[in-house]
Amino acid sequence: MEAVSEPWSNTVVGSDPRFVDAMRWYGQPEVPLRVRREYRVLSELGRRRKEILVRPGHRGLPGTLAAEITGIESLTRVEDRLARTRGLDCAIRACRAEARRVSTLGLEDALMDYFAAVTAWEQPRLDALRMRLGLNAEGPSSLEDAGKLLGVSRERVRQLMMLLEHRLPDRPVFMPQLDAALKALAQALPLARDATVRFLADKEVARGPIHPEGLATAARLCGRVLDLRTITLPGGHVVISTESMTAVVPVARVALSQAMGSGAASIHDVSEQLAVEGTAVNPGDVRRYLRAYPAIEFLTDDWFWAAAAPSNRLQSLAGRMLAVHQPQTVQCLRRGMHRSFRYRQSAGKKAWPRFVPPPSILLEFFRRHAGFRVGVRNLVYSAGGIDPMSVLTPTEKFVADAIQGFDEEIPARKALLDIAVKAGINKNTVAAVVAFSSIVESPDRHSRILRGTGHVAGPSSERTRLLPNPRRTIGYRWLDQDRVVIAYRLPGFTTDPAVPIPAPVFDSLRGRTFAACAQDGRKMGSVAVHESHGGHTRGYRQFLDPDGASEGALAEEGDILMARFDLGRGTVALNVKFLDIPDYE
């Protein structure tokens, strides 16, 4: 009975030609190979037609070894039990030795050893079988290609494959290498198809690459079910499990739409959009699915871009601005992108909602993209020369030439429109470019300059005089009796702001220190509530500027810091909403 607990006993069957001789019971005559094959064919036909039966005098082939061992208890006579025990003792020793031999083989050798035992074929038929099944990197070959290897017709190859199907056992067979391969692959899915071909070899489960379709066919012939599908998505093929089909396709669709609409997107935005559409997929699964998508390349653990797309919105907008002037800072380029995206919203375009990624993500994008070069102090250059005529519209080129040729240092908006009227160009078209084009920026409400040609990224005394005094604390909202959200518009001169506490909320937060965390759960130090100046909180530097370099900080002036305080747990969840950047059209 100890053999029942061994893992091979439940999968070793008498109809498996590798074990049929080892499982002959004491006193049972050996069944010739020809008779065993005839039995398999008749048994298969009998299950289909219900009219062909095995002749009565034939005992047939035994079931699993474990079933035969446990079946001893059903025998009533002591003599029968002893005879069956002696026979099974010999069978167990022989099966154990054969199972050890099979276990030492590699995946490909074990499969071909099994198919050779089932069919009694030799080379070159086994090579043709391997080619037809697809146990290689290329996948299953056609009947015609397999026939050329054997020098026979495609119809003959089809007949040989049918013969193989008829000779297979009617239950799963002993194949530990295949079980290990299927388990490893199931845990790793989804994967790009090219990565799936190399996966088993990289994990040292197989000796060489194996196509997923070939592995699925081999699993079926060994009595297993490989639950996977290969789907075609823009940018490549992805191998997924059937159960994840309903989630992978919407994730890929939303992620690609957001990445192409904004140039880069976040897994949290994808998860939120799917929730709006009624499909609940947590950010961790979104990340796992997208890492298998060949069209997607991750910039960080959370942010990604459509690397395989023929064009990218961030690339085109940055190229326009750098065609006018280079180098430029990441913050200056980001403000130009925000200007362009805001035009889409104001014009009511029926497109995917667009948002500008934070500066740290833009900086990583410029480092990864072959069309840009990041120099000292994180200044962004074009990797090659950019012809303004090839990237700017005619109206943008006219506005750029007008600003460059203006006699005054900073031309006024009205003066630019007057020049357009004199040149016979539509005034409204020029007004739209002056108001929303990424190549133009506004030092104040009335003046326009080409982006990057003036110092407007930092707070100057002139700009501070022209800017209105904004209300930094936008407001607060109680989610329930223990949770409150405070929204704060960030200034442009610090990454560790002192966020004021609204008076109605201050008594609930007074004198407390909250453990801070980001949206993805990463710990971000602590936020302390001070009582000076009517009450404020400090401790946001680790979240807003994790690397200590303001050029690549998470947020900049005008972004909204969302702090969700949980009074019961003593935590605060931090998030940044990229809602608005001051620009005075």
Solvent accessible surface area in square Angstrom, and as a share of the most:
residue,aa,sasa,rsa
1,M,137,0.61
2,E,152,0.68
3,A,5,0.04
4,V,41,0.24
5,S,98,0.63
6,E,44,0.20
7,P,122,0.77
8,W,17,0.06
9,S,0,0.00
10,N,95,0.49
11,T,35,0.20
12,V,0,0.00
13,V,1,0.00
14,G,0,0.00
15,S,18,0.12
16,D,0,0.00
17,P,31,0.20
18,R,23,0.08
19,F,0,0.00
20,V,7,0.04
21,D,71,0.37
22,A,19,0.15
23,M,0,0.00
24,R,93,0.34
25,W,16,0.05
26,Y,143,0.54
27,G,75,0.72
28,Q,19,0.09
29,P,104,0.65
30,E,103,0.46
31,V,16,0.09
32,P,76,0.48
33,L,75,0.37
34,R,170,0.62
35,V,19,0.11
36,R,26,0.10
37,R,56,0.21
38,E,64,0.28
39,Y,46,0.17
40,R,15,0.05
41,V,47,0.27
42,L,44,0.22
43,S,22,0.14
44,E,28,0.13
45,L,36,0.18
46,G,13,0.13
47,R,102,0.37
48,R,160,0.59
49,R,138,0.50
50,K,160,0.68
51,E,124,0.56
52,I,51,0.26
53,L,147,0.73
54,V,51,0.29
55,R,122,0.45
56,P,140,0.88
57,G,78,0.75
58,H,42,0.19
59,R,157,0.57
60,G,8,0.08
61,L,30,0.15
62,P,21,0.13
63,G,19,0.19
64,T,20,0.11
65,L,0,0.00
66,A,8,0.06
67,A,56,0.43
68,E,32,0.14
69,I,5,0.03
70,T,61,0.36
71,G,28,0.27
72,I,29,0.15
73,E,116,0.52
74,S,88,0.57
75,L,44,0.22
76,T,128,0.75
77,R,142,0.52
78,V,100,0.58
79,E,106,0.47
80,D,56,0.29
81,R,101,0.37
82,L,98,0.49
83,A,36,0.28
84,R,59,0.21
85,T,67,0.39
86,R,127,0.46
87,G,1,0.01
88,L,4,0.02
89,D,67,0.35
90,C,70,0.42
91,A,1,0.01
92,I,26,0.13
93,R,132,0.48
94,A,41,0.32
95,C,0,0.00
96,R,58,0.21
97,A,62,0.48
98,E,35,0.16
99,A,4,0.03
100,R,162,0.59
101,R,100,0.37
102,V,0,0.00
103,S,55,0.35
104,T,112,0.65
105,L,50,0.25
106,G,32,0.31
107,L,0,0.00
108,E,7,0.03
109,D,60,0.31
110,A,0,0.00
111,L,0,0.00
112,M,18,0.08
113,D,43,0.22
114,Y,0,0.00
115,F,0,0.00
116,A,27,0.21
117,A,33,0.26
118,V,6,0.03
119,T,3,0.02
120,A,54,0.42
121,W,21,0.07
122,E,134,0.60
123,Q,114,0.51
124,P,69,0.44
125,R,84,0.31
126,L,21,0.10
127,D,63,0.33
128,A,5,0.04
129,L,4,0.02
130,R,62,0.23
131,M,57,0.26
132,R,71,0.26
133,L,4,0.02
134,G,0,0.00
135,L,6,0.03
136,N,37,0.19
137,A,42,0.32
138,E,141,0.63
139,G,5,0.05
140,P,54,0.34
141,S,22,0.14
142,S,53,0.34
143,L,27,0.14
144,E,87,0.39
145,D,67,0.35
146,A,0,0.00
147,G,1,0.01
148,K,143,0.61
149,L,79,0.39
150,L,38,0.19
151,G,68,0.66
152,V,61,0.35
153,S,66,0.43
154,R,141,0.52
155,E,75,0.34
156,R,94,0.34
157,V,6,0.03
158,R,100,0.37
159,Q,79,0.35
160,L,8,0.04
161,M,33,0.15
162,M,90,0.40
163,L,55,0.28
164,L,0,0.00
165,E,69,0.31
166,H,39,0.17
167,R,39,0.14
168,L,16,0.08
169,P,16,0.10
170,D,77,0.40
171,R,94,0.34
172,P,67,0.42
173,V,1,0.00
174,F,17,0.07
175,M,1,0.00
176,P,47,0.29
177,Q,22,0.10
178,L,0,0.00
179,D,63,0.33
180,A,51,0.39
181,A,0,0.00
182,L,22,0.11
183,K,134,0.57
184,A,25,0.19
185,L,2,0.01
186,A,67,0.52
187,Q,132,0.59
188,A,30,0.23
189,L,10,0.05
190,P,6,0.04
191,L,32,0.16
192,A,20,0.16
193,R,76,0.28
194,D,96,0.50
195,A,32,0.25
196,T,4,0.02
197,V,15,0.08
198,R,126,0.46
199,F,20,0.08
200,L,3,0.01
201,A,30,0.23
202,D,103,0.53
203,K,119,0.50
204,E,154,0.69
205,V,40,0.23
206,A,10,0.08
207,R,159,0.58
208,G,19,0.19
209,P,59,0.37
210,I,3,0.02
211,H,18,0.08
212,P,1,0.01
213,E,85,0.38
214,G,0,0.00
215,L,2,0.01
216,A,29,0.22
217,T,35,0.20
218,A,0,0.00
219,A,0,0.00
220,R,133,0.49
221,L,6,0.03
222,C,1,0.01
223,G,36,0.35
224,R,33,0.12
225,V,135,0.77
226,L,28,0.14
227,D,73,0.38
228,L,23,0.12
229,R,118,0.43
230,T,49,0.28
231,I,14,0.07
232,T,100,0.58
233,L,23,0.11
234,P,85,0.53
235,G,51,0.49
236,G,22,0.21
237,H,61,0.27
238,V,2,0.01
239,V,0,0.00
240,I,0,0.00
241,S,22,0.14
242,T,60,0.35
243,E,144,0.64
244,S,17,0.11
245,M,48,0.21
246,T,111,0.64
247,A,19,0.15
248,V,4,0.02
249,V,56,0.32
250,P,24,0.15
251,V,0,0.00
252,A,6,0.05
253,R,116,0.42
254,V,0,0.00
255,A,0,0.00
256,L,26,0.13
257,S,38,0.24
258,Q,7,0.03
259,A,0,0.00
260,M,81,0.36
261,G,8,0.07
262,S,0,0.00
263,G,0,0.00
264,A,0,0.00
265,A,0,0.00
266,S,7,0.04
267,I,0,0.00
268,H,19,0.09
269,D,41,0.21
270,V,0,0.00
271,S,16,0.11
272,E,86,0.38
273,Q,51,0.23
274,L,0,0.00
275,A,64,0.50
276,V,121,0.70
277,E,77,0.34
278,G,68,0.66
279,T,41,0.24
280,A,100,0.78
281,V,14,0.08
282,N,84,0.43
283,P,44,0.27
284,G,38,0.36
285,D,40,0.21
286,V,0,0.00
287,R,60,0.22
288,R,106,0.39
289,Y,21,0.08
290,L,1,0.01
291,R,130,0.48
292,A,6,0.04
293,Y,6,0.02
294,P,57,0.36
295,A,3,0.02
296,I,16,0.08
297,E,62,0.28
298,F,21,0.09
299,L,6,0.03
300,T,56,0.33
301,D,96,0.50
302,D,18,0.09
303,W,29,0.10
304,F,0,0.00
305,W,20,0.07
306,A,3,0.02
307,A,40,0.31
308,A,56,0.44
309,A,23,0.18
310,P,135,0.85
311,S,75,0.48
312,N,9,0.05
313,R,77,0.28
314,L,0,0.00
315,Q,67,0.30
316,S,56,0.36
317,L,11,0.06
318,A,0,0.00
319,G,8,0.08
320,R,68,0.25
321,M,0,0.00
322,L,3,0.01
323,A,18,0.14
324,V,25,0.14
325,H,66,0.30
326,Q,72,0.32
327,P,43,0.27
328,Q,5,0.02
329,T,40,0.23
330,V,0,0.00
331,Q,30,0.13
332,C,9,0.05
333,L,0,0.00
334,R,1,0.00
335,R,21,0.08
336,G,0,0.00
337,M,0,0.00
338,H,20,0.09
339,R,1,0.00
340,S,25,0.16
341,F,5,0.02
342,R,57,0.21
343,Y,83,0.32
344,R,67,0.25
345,Q,120,0.53
346,S,76,0.49
347,A,49,0.38
348,G,55,0.53
349,K,95,0.40
350,K,211,0.89
351,A,47,0.36
352,W,62,0.22
353,P,99,0.62
354,R,28,0.10
355,F,47,0.20
356,V,2,0.01
357,P,0,0.00
358,P,0,0.00
359,P,1,0.00
360,S,33,0.22
361,I,8,0.04
362,L,0,0.00
363,L,8,0.04
364,E,37,0.17
365,F,0,0.00
366,F,0,0.00
367,R,132,0.48
368,R,101,0.37
369,H,25,0.11
370,A,97,0.76
371,G,30,0.28
372,F,16,0.07
373,R,130,0.47
374,V,36,0.20
375,G,23,0.22
376,V,114,0.65
377,R,183,0.67
378,N,24,0.13
379,L,28,0.14
380,V,0,0.00
381,Y,52,0.20
382,S,15,0.10
383,A,58,0.45
384,G,45,0.44
385,G,85,0.82
386,I,46,0.24
387,D,79,0.41
388,P,45,0.28
389,M,130,0.58
390,S,87,0.56
391,V,48,0.27
392,L,14,0.07
393,T,58,0.34
394,P,120,0.76
395,T,24,0.14
396,E,8,0.04
397,K,47,0.20
398,F,43,0.18
399,V,1,0.01
400,A,5,0.04
401,D,69,0.36
402,A,14,0.11
403,I,16,0.08
404,Q,118,0.53
405,G,60,0.58
406,F,46,0.19
407,D,144,0.75
408,E,109,0.49
409,E,163,0.73
410,I,72,0.36
411,P,2,0.01
412,A,39,0.31
413,R,84,0.31
414,K,144,0.61
415,A,26,0.20
416,L,3,0.02
417,L,12,0.06
418,D,59,0.30
419,I,58,0.29
420,A,0,0.00
421,V,87,0.50
422,K,176,0.74
423,A,59,0.46
424,G,70,0.67
425,I,55,0.28
426,N,90,0.46
427,K,103,0.44
428,N,117,0.60
429,T,61,0.35
430,V,1,0.00
431,A,21,0.16
432,A,39,0.31
433,V,19,0.11
434,V,0,0.00
435,A,14,0.11
436,F,53,0.22
437,S,11,0.07
438,S,2,0.02
439,I,0,0.00
440,V,0,0.00
441,E,5,0.02
442,S,7,0.05
443,P,18,0.11
444,D,26,0.14
445,R,131,0.48
446,H,135,0.60
447,S,17,0.11
448,R,0,0.00
449,I,15,0.08
450,L,5,0.03
451,R,1,0.00
452,G,20,0.19
453,T,76,0.44
454,G,29,0.28
455,H,147,0.66
456,V,17,0.10
457,A,39,0.31
458,G,18,0.17
459,P,84,0.53
460,S,43,0.28
461,S,101,0.65
462,E,94,0.42
463,R,23,0.08
464,T,82,0.48
465,R,164,0.60
466,L,67,0.33
467,L,42,0.21
468,P,70,0.44
469,N,148,0.76
470,P,58,0.37
471,R,176,0.64
472,R,61,0.22
473,T,24,0.14
474,I,69,0.35
475,G,22,0.22
476,Y,85,0.32
477,R,155,0.57
478,W,93,0.33
479,L,58,0.29
480,D,63,0.33
481,Q,159,0.71
482,D,61,0.31
483,R,89,0.32
484,V,0,0.00
485,V,20,0.12
486,I,1,0.01
487,A,13,0.10
488,Y,13,0.05
489,R,57,0.21
490,L,6,0.03
491,P,10,0.06
492,G,33,0.32
493,F,147,0.61
494,T,48,0.28
495,T,22,0.13
496,D,26,0.13
497,P,3,0.02
498,A,42,0.32
499,V,3,0.02
500,P,55,0.35
501,I,10,0.05
502,P,21,0.13
503,A,86,0.66
504,P,92,0.58
505,V,0,0.00
506,F,22,0.09
507,D,106,0.55
508,S,45,0.29
509,L,0,0.00
510,R,111,0.40
511,G,56,0.54
512,R,87,0.32
513,T,85,0.49
514,F,1,0.00
515,A,56,0.43
516,A,3,0.02
517,C,36,0.22
518,A,7,0.05
519,Q,85,0.38
520,D,50,0.26
521,G,52,0.50
522,R,132,0.48
523,K,176,0.74
524,M,8,0.04
525,G,39,0.38
526,S,58,0.37
527,V,0,0.00
528,A,29,0.22
529,V,8,0.05
530,H,79,0.35
531,E,96,0.43
532,S,56,0.36
533,H,179,0.80
534,G,63,0.61
535,G,2,0.02
536,H,23,0.10
537,T,0,0.00
538,R,94,0.34
539,G,26,0.25
540,Y,1,0.00
541,R,128,0.47
542,Q,92,0.41
543,F,14,0.06
544,L,5,0.02
545,D,9,0.04
546,P,77,0.48
547,D,126,0.65
548,G,64,0.61
549,A,46,0.35
550,S,72,0.46
551,E,57,0.25
552,G,14,0.13
553,A,4,0.03
554,L,37,0.19
555,A,11,0.08
556,E,21,0.09
557,E,33,0.15
558,G,0,0.00
559,D,0,0.00
560,I,3,0.01
561,L,2,0.01
562,M,50,0.22
563,A,3,0.02
564,R,107,0.39
565,F,2,0.01
566,D,24,0.12
567,L,26,0.13
568,G,62,0.59
569,R,199,0.73
570,G,16,0.15
571,T,46,0.27
572,V,0,0.00
573,A,22,0.17
574,L,1,0.01
575,N,39,0.20
576,V,10,0.06
577,K,76,0.32
578,F,40,0.17
579,L,112,0.56
580,D,53,0.27
581,I,6,0.03
582,P,35,0.22
583,D,25,0.13
584,Y,25,0.10
585,E,73,0.33
